[in-house]
Amino acid sequence: MQKTVTMNLKANEYTNRVLGVVKEKYGLNDKGQALNKFAEMFGDEFVDREVKDEIIKEVIASCDRHIKKYGFKPMTTKELDKICRGD
């Protein structure tokens, strides 16, 4: 069962119309359900539903390789920037 939250939203007229159309198109009971449907349809473009095991394993392996190569030596801000930018 999914956890639900209560929100008090202010939306512009266009958003209200879009949610109304989604509500009617999918036979939903209210605009809250329409908002959930809209997020279900387009949310993956912005947020992963859950972290995949492969990604976790990849991050752990990357950390292990780094520790094996460099130990627990502190990293400078310059070194971190270089890694993040891929220089």
C-alpha positions in Angstrom: 0.0 0.0 0.0 1.3 3.4 -0.9 1.7 6.1 1.7 -0.5 9.2 1.0 0.0 12.8 2.0 -2.4 15.6 2.3 -1.7 18.8 0.3 -3.3 22.2 0.0 -2.5 23.4 -3.5 -3.0 26.5 -5.5 -3.0 25.8 -9.2 -3.5 28.1 -12.2 -6.5 27.7 -14.5 -4.7 25.7 -17.1 -3.4 23.2 -14.6 -6.9 22.9 -13.2 -8.3 22.2 -16.7 -5.5 19.6 -17.4 -6.3 17.8 -14.2 -10.0 17.9 -15.0 -9.4 16.3 -18.4 -7.1 13.6 -16.9 -9.8 12.9 -14.3 -12.5 12.5 -16.9 -10.4 10.6 -19.4 -9.4 7.9 -16.9 -12.7 7.9 -14.9 -11.1 9.1 -11.7 -13.0 10.3 -8.6 -11.2 13.6 -8.0 -8.4 15.8 -9.1 -6.1 14.3 -6.5 -6.3 11.0 -8.3 -5.8 12.9 -11.5 -2.6 14.4 -10.2 -1.4 10.9 -9.1 -2.2 9.6 -12.6 -0.3 12.5 -14.2 2.7 11.9 -11.9 2.5 8.1 -12.7 2.5 8.9 -16.5 5.3 11.5 -16.5 7.1 11.3 -13.2 9.8 8.8 -14.4 11.2 11.6 -16.6 12.2 13.4 -13.4 12.5 10.9 -10.5 13.3 7.2 -10.4 10.6 5.3 -8.6 13.2 3.4 -6.6 16.9 2.9 -6.7 17.8 -0.2 -8.7 20.1 -2.9 -7.3 22.5 -2.6 -10.2 23.0 1.1 -9.4 23.7 0.4 -5.8 26.2 -2.3 -6.7 27.9 0.0 -9.2 28.3 2.7 -6.6 29.6 0.3 -4.0 32.1 -1.2 -6.5 33.2 2.3 -7.5 33.8 3.3 -3.9 35.7 0.0 -3.3 37.9 0.7 -6.3 38.6 4.2 -5.1 39.5 3.1 -1.6 41.7 0.3 -3.0 43.6 2.8 -5.2 43.7 5.8 -2.9 42.9 4.5 0.6 41.0 6.9 2.9 43.0 10.0 2.0 40.9 13.1 2.2 40.0 14.7 -1.2 40.5 18.4 -1.9 37.7 20.5 -3.3 39.7 20.8 -6.6 40.0 17.0 -6.9 36.3 16.6 -6.2 35.4 19.2 -8.9 37.6 17.4 -11.4 35.9 14.1 -10.8 32.4 15.7 -10.9 33.1 17.5 -14.2 34.8 14.5 -15.7 38.0 16.5 -16.6 
